[in-house]
């Protein structure tokens, strides 16, 4: 006895004529509503939006932290653009951010792609390398301040490499130390981003390249890097925002010195607020940093086409 199976015809979108999608029941088919996002939205509003609005208001006021704030109009903003230290600190912030991006991006990409492989001891080495990411910026800065101390640290015992040993005595070496410490701590974060992105690259692309005779280097530049473009933009935006808001590293390592040679905008804001008690001007600096970081991030998003969020797996 023979039985004939009758297939249920489906339309071009794969929907059965009965009105149901394969593998989906009516229960739980709807997406979660706004209630699921409400706790995060409330938290973000209370601890991000509201403080930011208060800082914006305070940037137009004169306040020493004790007396009542008084409306000052644009006086705080005028003082910023007339202050040579402020202009210098802004350029230093942009310089440190640029150097951080230039150093960390290629290093993070190479380490991330390597960590996405299956080499022997890769997991152990990756775990060790991610240890700096678990430490606070303050702890890392204290550690490296002790290691690079000109009197008791490594430079005091390796004059052939460090000269007089005082790496914090001139601007160029002090900036180099800040870049090195920031790279040592935050490269693992960006490595993790690239590691996840590299693992999501379809294996079939590499197999096709091998058939065509492409070696490892050509595969890296023609397959891996193009597939990582969205991750590169994400990582660079994080670097820009983090670089412009760096504070504790400068406070502990250089304290803005020598002189004002490493006084970046975030550290200058701290000086205005907690040393001269000029909270109005300090608030204006904070708002300016937010605006600069936002503008740079938006420009990066538009120039790279990241706002369209085209999938790197398009056409697969």
Secondary structure, DSSP 8 states (H G I E B T S, - for coil): ---------B-TTSBBTTS-BTT--STT-S---THHHHHHHHHHIIIIIHHHHHHHHHTTEE--SSS--EE-TTHHHHHHHH-HHHHHHHHHHHHHHHHHHHHHHHHHHHHHHHHTS--TTHHHHHHHHTHHHHS-HHHHHHHHHHHT-TTTSGGGG-HHHHTTS-TTSSHHHHHHHHHHHHHHHHHHHHHHHHHHHHHTS-HHHHHHHHHTT--HHHHIIIIIHHHTHHHHHHHHHHHHHHHHT--HHHHHHTTT-STTTT--HHHHHHHHHHTS--HHHHHHHHHHHHHHHHHHHHHHHHHHTGGG---TTTT-
